[in-house]
Amino acid sequence: MRTVAAAGAPTDTAPGRCARAGRAAGGLLIAMTYRPGTSVLHVVRPAIGAGYCAALIVLTLTVTHPLVLAGLLAGVLAAGAATGALAAQRRALLLGLPMALLVVLVNGLASRHGVTVVARLGSLPGLGRIDVTAEALAAGALLGLRLLVVVLCGVLLARAIDPDGLLRAARRSWPQAALTAALSLRIVPVLARDGQRMADARRCRPPGTAGAATDRAARLLVLRSVTGSVLDRATDLATTLELRGHRLGGRAVRDRHPWSRHDRAVAAASLALVALAAAIVASRAAGGHGLLTQVAAVGTTPRLSIPIDAATVGLSLALPLLIGAPLLARRGRS
């Protein structure tokens, strides 16, 4: 028996669940598009804002200590709250958690490192004996956590940084590449909306007919239709731009506005994050045993070793402050 919600839509059927999942994925894609705002990350120069997000990603890929990664996660979420991207980050977390769990599972099954066996799965043809170790699961969990932080940084970049301003800055050096990237950024939300409309029309077909939501053989029709129209749209855009003279190029206009206090604050935070990442890499390459080496690497071979001391805890608590401090101001470019 089918349960009907107050709005009249089925809630417990497989097509209903697929529809909700499709709307969630499409909503995330649309929510990740740029939305104008008045936050600090919106009003700074796009190149500086993009460098800030890139510095967060670089530092995330450098460290593996769980406490420091947790501090980075808190800082990125705080930055999302300050720029109005927290809702999009929450959707990204809902879709990214299964990927992180998959990373943990694959690493636990594929890795042969570690001596603390937590599960013996026997032998499989071609794979040999499979023993799941705590060290392999811990390494997979760290990789999954880094993946989540990188995804959230990408959402922050897409939500708060003006792509047109960023491409205008790149136009002075790579005019054709900047134009191509601008068109790509514009066509992705259009394709997402096309896919949603096609999926809605497909769900309106009666059950049992070709192309209906219950037709398993037709589930790829929407994806095929959307991707099939990409080449036609690209051809039409190229023809239109050529007729309007974009092929001839033009002289780029240089931004002569002085740097604001927000530009300087965000740039200083970005440099501090990059300097911290560089110091961690240098300390690890030199084989030191100080704080930066502990932050750079967590021992997972042969036994799990996570060094925790007052300095590591202090760094994990200071990172959210370093990340969020430039974004405390509300408005203005003074």
Secondary structure as UniProt FT lines:
FT   TURN            6..7
FT   HELIX           14..31
FT   HELIX           40..43
FT   HELIX           46..62
FT   HELIX           66..83
FT   HELIX           86..110
FT   STRAND          117..124
FT   TURN            125..127
FT   STRAND          128..133
FT   HELIX           134..160
FT   HELIX           163..171
FT   TURN            172..173
FT   HELIX           175..203
FT   TURN            207..208
FT   TURN            210..211
FT   TURN            213..214
FT   HELIX           216..218
FT   TURN            219..220
FT   HELIX           221..243
FT   TURN            244..245
FT   HELIX           246..248
FT   HELIX           261..286
FT   HELIX           291..296
FT   HELIX           310..324
FT   HELIX           325..327
//
